[in-house]
Amino acid sequence: MERKMIQSLRVINRGVALAVGFGLLACAAFVMLDIVMRQIGTSLGGTEEIAGYAMALATSWGMSYTLLELGHVRIDLLRSRFQSFWRALFDVFSMAVMSGVMITIAIKAWPVLERSLANGSRANTPLETPLAWVQLPWFAGWVWFAVMSCLTTFAALSLLIKRRYEDTEAIVGAFAEQETLQ
């Protein structure tokens, strides 16, 4: 059940990652067009602002994909020296800590969006972008990552309780570091 849930979440996050990737490609094309236009004496303007927004959105939404693909960097000096039960325990502990941090970030991101909505805040730039337009998907990305972290943690904890240590490692382990140590 746990692995099936994680696999379903991976499929969803791959779709999100593709959407984010296409958004970044569109942003890159926009910047390239602006660079070309500058060579002929004109400009679209605001490319650095839009690129900054794109990076913020890509970061908040891309973290979930990276989590489920085991791509987050971890320092596993102790973990690599123990047997499977202890490695699985370290993995669940690290996921619990990550979930706590992500919940905190999502909670702390809400007042930023709330204040922009209440004040009708706009960027202090020539584009005067309504900040809520960018902050709402940014906030949603952090909430999505917090949800993914919690679901992954619960799945890993369930596998640990069931003594399925190898399965725990498969969904929250740190394989890249293991391969470099051998």
Secondary structure, DSSP 8 states (H G I E B T S, - for coil): -HHHHHHHHHHHHHHHHHHHHHHHHHHHHHHHHHHHHHHTT-----HHHHHHHHHHHHHHHHHHHHHHTT-S----TTGGGS-HHHHHHHHHHHHHHHHHHHHHHHHHHHHHHHHHHHHT-B-SSTT--BHHHHHHHHHHHHHHHHHHHHHHHHHHHHHHHTT-HHHHHHHH--HHHHHHH-
